[in-house]
């Protein structure tokens, strides 16, 4: 007998049992929570089957109390009583229904074909109406009924061949079945054949805080740990091109190499120090083309073993000696051989420069035709291109704003707060509750993030620009074609030490050297003298960027505080002061020496830079003297270049007595952030969590009255604690210890009141930031409360009929958007496996891949594998909603479940344009307050441009202000 039929038969006769007997009969242990194995053929053959018993339990209002005393009702009670999860119960119930229907189909067919009965006679014989008989005899109906069984057979063949296959979200679309039918098929394979279904999660390649969830079907005998061999898991459909990429154009090709004979070095003594990092290219050389760009950040391989890193610009032929097409400018002296000036290529064939190159289709690499008609790869590999720097965010980091005046900080944080309040009010005006919930959820997440990062609103005209050297400009000038001649610009480089690192320069857009190199229309590059770069924490010209802010305007709206350079920094060159000499031992390993002693190289620039930046921030707020600040800043200048230029940063730490500064301003020699500015993003370990956090709402069983309403309530992971054995060094015996698994969070995210992060000195600037952070937390909580109240739009069948064309269109768009899920998961899994392989190889070689190198390798591998499996970028598969489709949504023609899926796959700009209420003639209170806040820093014209309203409207609402 079919195992499922046996399952059903094993339940027959249960109606004659008492409730207690019934539970005892079916309360036996089950294999993986599947069929109740062991019940076999039951002696009670005369009663109702399993389905009938379930219906009887439903009608009787069956309840069940578990071992913890919790009372369950409805289907969850029935499921618990049988030892099933509610999901498994629904699945086995559906299987039982299909099997019972299969028996009925067989009976109807036999009566029709063998006994010659018509539909009416069959109905009377089976006790059902004639329409039900027609349904049983309908081939299409029978086909749907067999889907689960046929899918199980198909998957069995696949997994027997491939051993482990992905059966996670989206696979049902590849198989053209419903998710329920897929679940039933997997259930059958586990219950009948001993196949295993395991799940796990792994970090996404480009954001390790986001996890990819996978479900894997495995052959019998596979253990859960086996699915962590990510490269062994295959897809049901073979997406991967097996022809070594011949069916698609690779996005990265191993670079061609420049012959070093074509390269000249302009050393320090010849003026290279004034253009340190600039790569000058002879014009009109086919294999050294920047395309349509005038400047680009590039990598050029040399002699197959070295590479140039810098900002490439064109120069006229008169600048180049015969036979030379590339000149590299350096601050190194002539005592350093040509090739030693350059960097060694990495051993990684996928990333020989240790830096991500733009995809080929974005201009990262290019092909040209040589004189013989052969297609060849150019020598230029672009890291960034003209126009790329203009896309950077313009918000004001606390590292800068907290070191300006308290008044400016209050203004810019006030504008940021007003912007958020206006956004909240716009969301609350939405009439579609499902769309409102979607935006409230996103808004709350943004506010939580804003509280942690503490960024103020941008100032008028503020933009990031890459810097290029213009030797003919004075140290008081800047070439900036995006700004008016004669205006003043404050230049800020990050990490930012203080106001003493802010040069204020006058715009001069008439400089011929700058015009020739940068052009008159550039929006993301500026030209400065090398002395200006020196004041910017010793910036060079290999791709360093600065934030430009128009200042000292006639209206007095913006005045950036800039103080004189610290005397302790005059003439200080970190490379000269802490650079060393490289020696290679017999095994080819590099060693670095300074003053005859070997020193260790820095391996964690981000960590060390974070420590010294926090110290400088805390010292500035707490009023440290210029001499002490100079010590900290000198060390920061060493730290930022230590890894790149192999500097002895540990000696710098000793020479500048950084430990003493940490004791004085952070309380201990090991340091640690002491003010809210430096503490907010500080890492803190919390117990491992699981699932989606709940909202702290009154009346809910998890409500915590000690927390603000709307705050996030996390569930401690079931596996957060485990026991292990550890050697007791005192007794020499092994002891059992309990270990708690931890996960990372930030100090600001873990507090409900930002004032808990304010230092004991309670500097006024800390209060400004604490108030801002608390306002963001309050808005986030308020948004979550409103999200729970929003309700949902009623599904309207009439509206669906009216807008059937639009409903079908949206459904098709959603199917296309979601069809990418399996491919993307495959690409993520392949990336994870590839990066793991590189990390293991490094470990075997006695090395450890740095976090930034892991990130670069992940990004590059993900690009490659997305191309291989045909995964489409989010931008290219976003749903764009038409006006009529939006009308259908607003009319309730789309169910909330489907609408949520559409929203999560929607083009954000299109959605916002449709969803957000149109402006009325009168501005709401939030927008009026926003105008008032902006008036402190912006002119009427600037406010009008930013808010998209007329200057007369701005003037109208500013009457009476100030």
C-alpha angles and dihedrals in degrees: 000000000000107000091234090052088050088051091054093043090053088064095050112115095027092120090072092059128089118248090257093048090048092054093045090050093052099029092085121122115281133207105252090332092296130119115347094256115200099039090096119163109356125219090222097083099149103065135076123296128246094277092051091049091051091050089050091051090049093051093047092054092242116203132190132200116206129214090271091057094252114144118223127196137190121008093340087061092051091046093049092048090055094045095250132127111240089252093053091045092055090048097050090043090054091047090051090050091051092048093048090048089049089057090048091050090051090050094048091048092049091050090048100043104028103032099031097231122160122230094267092052092046090051092052091046094050096036095241134112124265095253089057089053091052089051092051091051094046108110092211091054090050091049092056090048091056095047095097094049093045091046090051090053092048093049091047090058091047096049093042087058100038100030094215125036134178111249097165131124114326097023089104088066091054088053092043093233136111123269089246092057091049091051090050092051092051090047090054093050092052096044098042106029107026093244116157131230115196133175135202142155133232133185119270115247099242099032115032091188088067118072132211113219119211135184117202131197111212138186117257113285095032114135126219091247090060092072089066086075088089096180090061095059114095135189126249089238119045102239095160119100107234096191097087092261097305092133094058139037111252116238092218129035124188103264126258115236132241116227106241089225087074091054128084126186120220102207130205092265092056096049099275090127090066091058100030109172099016119130111204116205129198109240123251097018106142098215093046101053127142090195111221093342126102093204136015139170103245148176120212121187115223125201090341094281109060135046141202119230120193152084111305121213134165123254131186121262092253089072094060130077115228112285093016120112100164131049119188118200118215141171090223121108128246090258088078113085117241098254093043088063087064129072126256116248117244124250091238108102090200093054112020092163096051087234133089116257120209115261115270091244088057094052099265091129132010143194128228136182115244127215091274092055095254120142110236139177114250123237095237118097110183123214093177133358139210106289097025096097093057091069094068119116116264103209117127112252116224088235087072105027096049089060093053125076121305088237092057092047090051091049097049096040088046090055091048089051092048090050090054093047091051090050091050092051091050091052092048089055091062114114099201106082095203092052090044091054090049093054094041090054092050091044092053091052090050092051092049088053092046090055090055099043098041097206121169126217115276121261122240112287093005113156142152117246135182113236127234127183121253106181094188094061123091121242089252095058138075130192105223114156092187092065133061119268111260095021120123127243129197111212120208126182125194135263082049120206102186149293090302088070095057115098115193111210135184116239114246111179095172098077108125096205091054093045091052093051105034103022130222099275104049113133100185108037132071132185124229141165117261090245089061088051090052090058089052093076090287096302119187132200103253093103104308115155136207134199110239120206124181106232143174092038118178092251091057092230096132127031117167113206112238123174131191118280115272111261089221089066097051111122092356113147112179093199093053094042100045106018119120145196123265122225126181120213128215091273093055093253117144122235126185125214135189124182088351096305127106117234135191121251124235115259104174109050095163093053095047092043090051091053096051093041090054090049092052091048092050092045092050094051092046093051104252118185122256092251092055093044089051090056092053094043093049088055092047089054089054093045096051092055100030098097095039095047100028096245127176096246094167091062090049088053090054096042092052093042092230091170090064091050090051091052092050099044105023102031101245140049092246089059127216130183113286105179130059091249092062097030098053096079093031113132120249129182118232132178113279112272134205137200130007114317117250125229118250098240126163113252095029117118090237094050112137112201091197090065128067115265109261094028119136117263114201127203117228109239117257089233095043091116131042137165126241138161124257132183114250102219092202098052098025090227131122113249131193112242133182115233125197118213113226138202131198126258136151129260092239093050091052098052128074092203121048090204089075086072096052115110124248088256092060094209111203091241089058089056091054091054095042090054091050093048091049091050089054091048090050092051091048092052092045090052091051092050091051090047090061091050098047096089119194137279114259114251108242118202091189090055090050091054091047093049098033092132092053092044091052090047093051091046091053092048090050092050090053092048094048095043087079094064098090093044092049091049090050090051091048091048093048089048092051091050093047094050091046088054091053092048091050091048090052090048092052088052090054094254135114122219110235118237092247091051090050089051093050092047090049094051093048094046092047091053090050097047094043086058092048097051095036097245110171122222118251090245093057095048099041115129114243111203118217124216093256092046089054089052088053091051092049091049092056096250090135122063118238092246093055092040091056090053090049092050092050090053098040131119101255096217093048092047095048091049091053099038106041115085117254116252115264122215089259117061117231121244094259092056091046090053089048091055090049092050093047093049089075092067107014134065120235090257092050092049091050092050093047095048097037095238135116124274089239090058091051091048091049093057094041093060108116093017117129 
